[in-house]
Amino acid sequence: MAKRLTTKEKILNAAEALFAEQGFEQTSLRQITAGAEVNLASVNYHFGSKKALIQAVMARYLEIFMPALERELMALQQQQQITTLAVFDCFREPLRELSAVRKHGPTLFLSLLGFAYAEIQGHLRRYTMDNFGEVMQRLMAVLHTANPQLSPVDMFWRLHFVLGATVFAQVSGPALREIAAADFGERVRADQIVDKLIPFLAGGMNAS
């Protein structure tokens, strides 16, 4: 027997689906309440604001992803030599673990992350740093260890190019997979795009 969803879960699920499809800015609370089949008062009661709802949607993923990423990074820091490819490889398993949130959790998370980046959701950056700042600091530390030749400003630009490429791969993923199948006969699952992306990201970060 399927578990009956609470009102809060209905709101989160409806918001997540709409945010991942059309972004945070283009999604209205009216659309969310219609999708969840609840009234606006329920959203205000459980979340208080649209920003708080956005953070709650992301939290379902970040609360799994960030601790998993930290474990991977801590293990990497025990190695004598740290490469950029090894750093980005640390993202593989944490992304897979997001399937526990939703069947297509990794894809949904990257889509949400892409909209957060493209729409400059500053409150999400603050939320992430407030709750997972130590993980982000550890990530930056291992990236600097792997790339001592990069200045802080170079690292800033390259990280944003990395994020931009990741967003593009996610948003364009379905089209890219269709083209690969039609032109090259290569069948690629959505989760395999990350495997193709990581070596490219590492190469870009390492470029002289």
C-alpha positions, 0 to 999 in steps of 0.5 A: 500500500502506497504511503499517503503523502502529507500536505507538506510533501505534496507541496514539495513534490509539486514545487520540485517538478515545476522548478526543475522544468521551468525554473524558479522565477517562472514558477508561480505559487499559484501553479504550485498550489494547483499542482499540489491540490492545496490552497495558498494558506497551506504553502504559507503555513508550511514554508512562509515564503517562496524563497523558503520553499525553494530552499526546502526543495533543494535541501532534500537533495543537499542533505544527502549530497553534501555529506556524501561529497564530504566523505569522498573529499576527506578520503581523497585528502588522504592520498599523496597526490591529488589530481583535478580528475580525482576531485571531480570523480568525488561527485559521482557517488554523491550524485548516484545517491540522490536516486534515493530522493527520486528515481531521476534524482541526479538529473532533477538536482542538476536541473535545479542547480542549473536554474539556481545558477542561471537565475542568480538565486543569491538566497540559495548560495547563502543557504548552502554556505550557512548549512554546508560551508565546511564542505564547500571550503574542503572542496576549494582546498582540494581544488587548490591542492590539485591546481596550485598554479591557479590564482584565486581569480583564475579558480573563480572563473574556471569554477564558473565555466565548469558549472556553466558546462555542467548546466549546459550538459544537463539542460541539453542532455535529452537533445544530445542523447538523441543526436548521439543515437541518430548520428553515431548509434550510441545509446547513452543513459541520462546518468551516463552523461556525467561520466562523459562530462567529468574528464572534460571538466577536469581538462578545462580546469587544468588547461594552461 
